């Protein structure tokens, strides 16, 4: 599964507004933001980069004022992590990823109070972007660009879902990428702190996953941030599958 997830990562980055390929790496960049989580690279499965290849990749980020950063499944390209370490890259995190298949998907019991919807208006996309931002402690501030990215995800073959709060706003939601390589990535699952504990994240996760299976994906994968979120995803049928590595070049290591 690591190779399939890595192939997906490559295809998904090639969907970015700016794509640059060099030395076995694919960099996907978003010119409307310097957010490092929206500007990063990933290796091709089996890549064996040289020091010159890594230097060229660093240059792509530096000339744009961006943090040189990669996300990838290390087992799909075992030679990459040592080459990056030799160039001074440090580990940001190692995340386990979970996988759901049509066989393991567990849909929650219907609940009128947790009706999962697809946003259609600019106001709904903006409310969802704001809810996800609040859910993650405003690390990624809500913005018109964030709402637009959610809309593009829905329009370009992915899926976006949310649950309303009692006042008609957004209590929480998430998005899922368009399928590629027979899989899709579900991300940004967030619930406003005042609405947690109601099953919103599980309901949204199950709805998005089912939507991808309806579109023909053979699996959906995601990463979790802690044991609490892991239990949420396990209730929807997700199971441990592999790991993904996040690395970046510290500012002090850049020439």
C-alpha positions as CSV (number, residue, x, y, z in Angstrom):
1,X,0.0,0.0,0.0
2,X,2.9,2.4,0.6
3,X,3.8,2.5,-3.1
4,X,0.1,3.1,-4.0
5,X,-0.1,5.9,-1.5
6,X,3.1,7.4,-2.8
7,X,1.9,7.2,-6.4
8,X,-1.2,9.0,-5.2
9,X,0.9,11.7,-3.6
10,X,2.7,12.3,-6.8
11,X,-0.5,12.5,-8.9
12,X,-2.1,14.7,-6.3
13,X,0.8,17.2,-6.3
14,X,0.7,17.3,-10.1
15,X,-2.8,18.9,-9.7
16,X,-1.3,22.0,-8.0
17,X,-1.3,25.3,-9.8
18,X,2.5,25.2,-10.2
19,X,4.3,21.9,-10.7
20,X,8.0,21.5,-11.0
21,X,9.8,18.1,-11.5
22,X,13.5,17.5,-11.0
23,X,15.8,14.7,-10.1
24,X,13.1,12.2,-9.1
25,X,11.0,14.8,-7.1
26,X,7.7,16.5,-7.8
27,X,7.1,19.9,-6.2
28,X,3.5,21.1,-6.0
29,X,3.2,24.8,-5.2
30,X,0.3,27.1,-4.5
31,X,1.2,30.7,-5.5
32,X,-1.6,32.3,-3.4
33,X,0.1,31.3,-0.1
34,X,3.5,30.5,1.5
35,X,1.9,27.9,3.8
36,X,4.4,25.0,3.9
37,X,1.6,22.5,4.0
38,X,0.4,23.7,0.6
39,X,3.9,24.0,-0.9
40,X,6.0,20.9,-0.7
41,X,7.5,18.1,-2.7
42,X,7.4,14.3,-2.8
43,X,9.6,11.7,-4.5
44,X,8.7,9.3,-7.3
45,X,8.4,5.8,-6.0
46,X,11.8,4.1,-6.0
47,X,13.7,7.4,-6.5
48,X,17.4,7.4,-5.7
49,X,18.4,11.1,-5.7
50,X,22.0,12.3,-5.7
51,X,23.3,15.3,-3.7
52,X,22.9,17.4,-6.9
53,X,19.3,16.3,-7.2
54,X,18.5,17.4,-3.7
55,X,20.4,20.7,-4.1
56,X,18.3,21.4,-7.2
57,X,15.1,20.7,-5.3
58,X,16.2,23.0,-2.5
59,X,16.8,25.7,-5.1
60,X,13.2,25.5,-6.3
61,X,11.9,26.4,-2.9
62,X,14.6,29.0,-2.0
63,X,14.2,31.1,-5.1
64,X,10.5,31.5,-4.2
65,X,11.1,32.2,-0.5
66,X,9.5,28.9,0.5
67,X,10.6,26.4,3.1
68,X,12.1,23.3,1.4
69,X,9.8,20.6,2.6
70,X,8.7,17.0,1.6
71,X,5.9,14.6,2.6
72,X,6.2,10.9,1.5
73,X,5.9,7.3,2.4
74,X,9.5,6.4,3.2
75,X,9.1,2.7,2.4
76,X,8.1,3.5,-1.2
77,X,11.5,5.3,-1.8
78,X,14.0,4.0,0.8
79,X,17.0,5.9,-0.7
80,X,15.3,9.3,-0.3
81,X,15.4,9.9,3.5
82,X,19.2,9.3,3.8
83,X,19.8,11.7,0.9
84,X,17.7,14.4,2.5
85,X,19.4,13.8,5.9
86,X,22.8,14.2,4.3
87,X,21.6,17.6,3.0
88,X,20.6,18.8,6.4
89,X,16.9,18.1,6.3
90,X,15.3,17.3,9.7
91,X,12.2,15.3,10.6
92,X,9.1,17.3,11.4
93,X,6.9,14.3,12.1
94,X,6.3,10.6,11.4
95,X,2.6,10.0,10.9
96,X,0.8,6.7,10.8
97,X,-1.8,6.5,8.1
98,X,-5.1,4.6,8.3
99,X,-6.9,3.0,5.4
100,X,-10.6,2.2,4.8
101,X,-12.0,-0.1,2.1
102,X,-15.6,-0.8,1.1
103,X,-15.3,-4.0,3.2
104,X,-14.3,-2.1,6.4
105,X,-16.5,1.0,6.1
106,X,-18.9,1.4,8.9
107,X,-21.6,4.0,8.4
108,X,-23.1,5.5,11.6
109,X,-26.8,5.2,12.3
110,X,-28.9,8.0,10.7
111,X,-29.3,11.0,12.9
112,X,-31.4,14.0,11.8
113,X,-29.4,16.2,14.1
114,X,-26.2,15.2,12.3
115,X,-27.3,15.6,8.7
116,X,-24.2,15.7,6.5
117,X,-24.5,18.2,3.6
118,X,-22.5,19.3,0.6
119,X,-21.8,23.1,0.6
120,X,-23.2,25.0,-2.4
121,X,-22.9,28.7,-1.6
122,X,-19.9,30.9,-1.0
123,X,-21.2,31.5,2.5
124,X,-21.3,27.8,3.3
125,X,-17.7,27.2,1.9
126,X,-16.5,30.2,3.9
127,X,-18.3,28.9,7.1
128,X,-16.7,25.5,6.6
129,X,-13.2,27.0,6.1
130,X,-13.7,29.1,9.3
131,X,-14.9,26.0,11.3
132,X,-11.9,23.9,10.2
133,X,-9.5,26.8,11.0
134,X,-11.0,27.1,14.5
135,X,-10.9,23.3,15.0
136,X,-7.1,23.4,14.4
137,X,-6.5,26.3,16.7
138,X,-6.3,28.9,13.9
139,X,-3.0,27.6,12.8
140,X,-4.3,28.0,9.3
141,X,-6.4,31.3,9.4
142,X,-9.7,31.2,7.5
143,X,-9.5,33.1,4.2
144,X,-11.2,33.6,0.9
145,X,-8.4,31.5,-0.7
146,X,-9.1,28.6,1.8
147,X,-12.8,28.7,0.9
148,X,-12.0,28.7,-2.8
149,X,-9.7,25.7,-2.4
150,X,-12.6,23.8,-0.8
151,X,-14.9,24.7,-3.7
152,X,-12.3,23.6,-6.2
153,X,-11.9,20.3,-4.5
154,X,-15.7,19.7,-4.8
155,X,-15.8,20.9,-8.4
156,X,-12.8,18.9,-9.6
157,X,-13.9,15.4,-8.6
158,X,-13.2,15.4,-4.8
159,X,-15.8,15.8,-2.1
160,X,-16.5,18.4,0.7
161,X,-19.0,17.8,3.5
162,X,-20.2,19.6,6.6
163,X,-22.7,19.5,9.4
164,X,-24.7,22.6,10.4
165,X,-24.8,24.0,13.9
166,X,-28.3,24.7,15.5
167,X,-28.0,28.4,14.3
168,X,-27.5,27.3,10.7
169,X,-23.8,27.9,10.6
170,X,-21.1,25.2,10.3
171,X,-20.3,22.9,13.3
172,X,-17.6,21.0,11.4
173,X,-16.6,19.2,8.2
174,X,-13.8,17.9,6.0
175,X,-12.8,17.3,2.4
176,X,-11.5,14.4,0.3
177,X,-9.3,14.7,-2.7
178,X,-10.3,13.4,-6.1
179,X,-9.4,9.7,-6.5
180,X,-6.1,8.8,-8.1
181,X,-4.3,5.5,-8.3
182,X,-7.5,3.8,-7.1
183,X,-7.3,5.6,-3.7
184,X,-8.1,9.1,-2.3
185,X,-6.9,11.1,0.7
186,X,-9.4,12.4,3.3
187,X,-8.1,15.4,5.2
188,X,-8.9,18.5,7.3
189,X,-11.5,16.7,9.5
190,X,-12.4,19.4,12.0
191,X,-15.2,20.2,14.5
192,X,-15.6,23.5,16.4
193,X,-14.6,22.9,20.1
194,X,-18.1,23.9,21.2
195,X,-19.7,21.1,19.1
196,X,-17.3,18.2,19.9
197,X,-18.5,14.9,21.3
198,X,-21.6,14.7,19.1
199,X,-20.2,12.4,16.4
200,X,-19.8,15.0,13.8
201,X,-16.3,14.0,12.7
202,X,-17.3,10.3,12.4
203,X,-20.4,11.2,10.4
204,X,-18.5,13.4,8.0
205,X,-15.7,10.9,7.7
206,X,-18.1,8.1,6.8
207,X,-20.0,10.2,4.3
208,X,-16.9,11.4,2.5
209,X,-15.5,7.9,2.4
210,X,-18.7,6.4,1.0
211,X,-18.8,9.2,-1.6
212,X,-15.3,8.1,-2.9
213,X,-16.3,4.5,-3.0
214,X,-19.4,5.5,-5.0
215,X,-17.0,7.1,-7.5
216,X,-15.0,3.9,-7.9
217,X,-12.1,4.4,-5.4
218,X,-10.9,1.1,-4.0
219,X,-9.7,2.7,-0.8
220,X,-9.5,6.0,1.1
221,X,-6.6,6.9,3.5
222,X,-6.0,9.6,6.1
223,X,-3.6,10.6,8.8
224,X,-4.6,11.2,12.4
225,X,-3.3,13.7,15.0
226,X,-3.8,11.8,18.2
227,X,-5.5,8.8,19.9
228,X,-8.8,10.6,20.2
229,X,-9.0,11.3,16.4
230,X,-7.8,7.8,15.7
231,X,-10.8,6.3,17.6
232,X,-13.1,8.6,15.5
233,X,-11.7,7.1,12.3
234,X,-11.7,3.6,13.5
235,X,-15.4,3.9,14.3
236,X,-15.8,4.7,10.6
237,X,-13.9,1.6,9.5
238,X,-10.3,2.9,9.2
239,X,-7.4,0.6,10.1
240,X,-3.6,1.1,10.5
241,X,-1.7,0.6,7.2
242,X,1.7,2.4,7.1
243,X,3.6,5.6,7.9
244,X,4.4,8.9,6.2
245,X,7.4,11.1,6.8
246,X,7.4,14.9,7.0
247,X,10.8,16.6,6.6
248,X,12.0,20.1,6.0
249,X,15.3,22.0,5.8
250,X,15.7,24.3,8.9
251,X,16.4,27.9,8.1
252,X,19.8,27.6,9.9
253,X,20.8,24.9,7.5
254,X,20.1,26.9,4.3
255,X,23.0,28.6,2.6
